[in-house]
Amino acid sequence: MSELTREGHRGTGPGAITPDGCAVELYERLPVGDEPDIVQRAVPARARILELGSGTGRMTHPLVERGFTVTAVDESSAMLERVRGARTVRSPIEELELGERFDVVLLASFLVHTADPRVRGRLLRACRRHVADEGCVLIQREDAGRHENLPRERAAGDGLIRVVSSEPVRPGVRSVHVEYVFPDARWTQTFLSCPLTTEAFEGALAEAGLAVDAYLTDDRTWVRARPVLDRP
Ligand SMILES: C[S@@+](CC[C@H](N)C(=O)[O-])C[C@H]1O[C@@H](n2cnc3c(N)ncnc32)[C@H](O)[C@@H]1O
């Protein structure tokens, strides 16, 4: 499988860098936030979760500890080598064909904002074909102010995450540059992001056969979608 960089994505800093510009050593040390709580509140106990773009298992590990059975998918073998307690599958999400369906499919980390609308469609269709009829898809999307008031920074463990800039590169697509500064190391990631209005987001879901069931957080960044079923 190719380790080529995805168009418009790059990363710098120590250790392996994924095709979308993420640093493996960075994700190994980034603390998890409230994501596992949000997932736990939104899905049945002990559900089977398909986690798309799992990285090193930052969210996987707390979910496994809470009794969920997780299959972690990532296109980076260097990321998946760090995942413990879960089945791992190396694949681009858009090409995933496991032939199984899960109680929950998780598409976090703003992957739905990919710059290419065809890729977005393929990501969402991968969610749709892997979710059980009675199951759900949890998606993490950007909040409205994500590309404004920059630079902006916040603490992460003993480091700082600084969103330095977000510049338009073509209609509807921005190039975002982020720095991660720790006492002993520094990483950067540059990636493309396509901001989506609620209407555009819900439209993309509908094209993939999914529909919003609930916005799970006040900032509307976490969404639970359900498959639209073909009833005779
Ligand atoms: C920003 S990291 C987040 C990792 C993890 N979700 C977390 O929150 O710690 C994004 C991860 O998704 C993977 N990824 C991004 N796009 C992907 C795609 N289209 N197919 C498979 N993996 C992808 C990257 O390799 C990386 O490990």
PDBQT file of the ligand as one rigid body, heavy atoms in Angstrom, charges set to zero:
ROOT
HETATM    1  C1  LIG A 301      -5.671  13.288  13.140  1.00  0.00    +0.000 C 
HETATM    2  S1  LIG A 301      -5.270  11.588  13.303  1.00  0.00    +0.000 S 
HETATM    3  C2  LIG A 301      -6.432  11.137  14.546  1.00  0.00    +0.000 C 
HETATM    4  C3  LIG A 301      -6.267   9.776  15.115  1.00  0.00    +0.000 C 
HETATM    5  C4  LIG A 301      -7.328   9.401  16.151  1.00  0.00    +0.000 C 
HETATM    6  N1  LIG A 301      -8.681   9.438  15.587  1.00  0.00    +0.000 N 
HETATM    7  C5  LIG A 301      -7.264  10.304  17.355  1.00  0.00    +0.000 C 
HETATM    8  O1  LIG A 301      -8.208  11.071  17.580  1.00  0.00    +0.000 OA
HETATM    9  O2  LIG A 301      -6.264  10.252  18.052  1.00  0.00    +0.000 OA
HETATM   10  C6  LIG A 301      -5.999  10.955  11.814  1.00  0.00    +0.000 C 
HETATM   11  C7  LIG A 301      -5.706   9.484  11.568  1.00  0.00    +0.000 C 
HETATM   12  O3  LIG A 301      -6.535   9.047  10.508  1.00  0.00    +0.000 OA
HETATM   13  C8  LIG A 301      -5.769   8.362   9.533  1.00  0.00    +0.000 C 
HETATM   14  N2  LIG A 301      -6.415   8.637   8.254  1.00  0.00    +0.000 N 
HETATM   15  C9  LIG A 301      -6.713   9.853   7.749  1.00  0.00    +0.000 A 
HETATM   16  N3  LIG A 301      -7.370   9.718   6.596  1.00  0.00    +0.000 NA
HETATM   17  C10 LIG A 301      -7.503   8.380   6.383  1.00  0.00    +0.000 A 
HETATM   18  C11 LIG A 301      -8.123   7.610   5.363  1.00  0.00    +0.000 A 
HETATM   19  N4  LIG A 301      -8.754   8.183   4.342  1.00  0.00    +0.000 N 
HETATM   20  N5  LIG A 301      -8.066   6.262   5.464  1.00  0.00    +0.000 NA
HETATM   21  C12 LIG A 301      -7.445   5.665   6.520  1.00  0.00    +0.000 A 
HETATM   22  N6  LIG A 301      -6.852   6.348   7.504  1.00  0.00    +0.000 NA
HETATM   23  C13 LIG A 301      -6.891   7.698   7.442  1.00  0.00    +0.000 A 
HETATM   24  C14 LIG A 301      -4.374   8.904   9.655  1.00  0.00    +0.000 C 
HETATM   25  O4  LIG A 301      -3.431   7.951   9.202  1.00  0.00    +0.000 OA
HETATM   26  C15 LIG A 301      -4.285   9.192  11.153  1.00  0.00    +0.000 C 
HETATM   27  O5  LIG A 301      -3.799   8.091  11.852  1.00  0.00    +0.000 OA
ENDROOT
TORSDOF 0
